Amino acid sequence: MRTALSPEQLVALAVQGSAEAAMNRFVDPCAVAHSKRILRERGEEWAASVLMRDLSRRSIAFPLLPWLEDGEMETLILADRAEWDQLTRAATA
């Protein structure tokens, strides 16, 4: 499954995700848990389409998960929320 968001939306979400990550001195454990759930439910193909890059490099701590750069966890969370909002708007229109 690939993302339904436009490239322009994805760039804006990546900027916002990087800004959110920069505001925290440490990695947010809630963001880690949320992004792991999103990866499990939506899959790495979806995440790769959101992040617009190959996710073949693996995490050192969790080899079953891809390596994520700073701000990418937050970007996945924001993209998940944006897609659900888009589906909700379409369903109520």
Secondary structure, DSSP 8 states (H G I E B T S, - for coil): ----S-HHHHHHHHHHHHHHHHH-SS--HHHHHHHHHHHHHH-HHHHHHHHTS---SB-SS-TTSB---TTHHHHHHHHHHHHHHHHHHHHH-
